[in-house]
Amino acid sequence: MKNVSVYLLAFVLAILLTGPISAQTQITPEQMLADANSKIRVAQDVMDRATKLVSDNPKKEELKTAMYLYIEAGKMFQEGGAILKYLGPKRVNKTDIEGCDKAVDSCLGAVRTIQAALRGRK
């Protein structure tokens, strides 16, 4: 019983000394916006790399690599867009949100095109 009391006391002291947990993990809207913009910039870079891979008569492996890059770019555009949607129209332009949605659609279209080209090369 003594050991349990010591552990309980240590646990309570640790909570009191560290403060509320939520205060340590709060993210401001500005930080969220910066995170969204970072994801979107990286997604655009990844998409640009994929586009370069498929631009000049690509080989089968280049097509596969580009397809995976488009998938990853689409995921990042989707994540960034979700953050922008969450922040709402007071902090984010509607055109930025629509731009993310269009970029996701563009990535999906590129993946479908590559899949069709790969099926044709078998």
N, C-alpha and C positions, 0 to 999 in steps of 0.2 A: 504494500500500500504506500509505503514511503517513496518508493521509486516512481510510482505513478504521479504522486504529488509533485515531485521534483520536476518531472518531465512536463507536467501541466503548467507549473509555474514558469519554466523556461519558455514554453510555447507562448504563454500570455505575455511575458516580457518581450519576446521577439516581435510579437505583433505590435505592442505598444511602442517599441523603439523604431520600428520601420514605418509606422504610420499606416494609414489606410492603403490597401492594395490598389484600389481604383485610382487613387491619386498618382500612383507611379505609372500606370498604363494608359492614362488619358492621352488621346491624340487630338490635336487641334484641327479645325477645318483647313487651315493653311497648310499644315503638314499633310493632310489627306490630299489636298489639291496638288502639292508638290510631288507626292507619291504617284498620283494619277498621271501627271505630266511626264514624269520619269518613265513610267511604264509605256506611255504612248510614244515617247521618243525612241526608246529601245525597240519597240514593236516596229516602228517605221524603218529603223536601221536594218532589222532582221528581214523585213519585207523587201527592202531595197536589195539586200544580198541575194535573196531568193530570186528576185526578178533578173539580176545579173546572171545567175546560174542558168536560167532558161532562155536567155536572149539570143545566143548564137549556136544553133543546132546542138543542143545538149545531148550528152550520152545518158544512158539509162540510170547510172549511179547519180549523175548530176540532177536528173529529174526527181529521183527519190529524195535526195538531200533537200532540194528546193521545196518539195512537198512538205517535208517535216518542218522546214523553216516557216513556210506559210501557215502551218498549223500552229506553231508556237507564236508567231506574230499575231494570228487571230485571237489566241487566248489572251495575250497581253493587251490587245486593243479592247477585248471584251472586259477584262479586269479594270482597265483604266476608265472605260466608259461607264461601268457600274459605279465606280467611285464618283464620277462626275454626276451621274443621275442621282446618287445619294445626296450629294451636296446641294443639288437643286438649282433652280433658275436664278436665285438671288446671288449665287457665287459663280455660276458657270453659264456661258453662252449656250443657247440651244443648238447653235451650229456646231459647237465642239462635240456635243453629245451625238448629234447626227453624223458628224465626221467619223466618230469611232464606230458607229453602227455600219456606215458605208464601208469602212476599212475591213471590218469583220466579214461583211458580205463579199468584198473583193478577195479576201484570203480564201474564203470557202469556194468561190468560183474558180480561183487558180488551182486549188486542190482538186476539184472535180475535173478540170481540164487536164491536169497532169495525170490523174488516174486513168482518164480515157486514153491519153497518149501512151501510158505504160501498158494498158491492155492491148493496144494496137501493135506494140513491139514484141509481144510474146511469141 
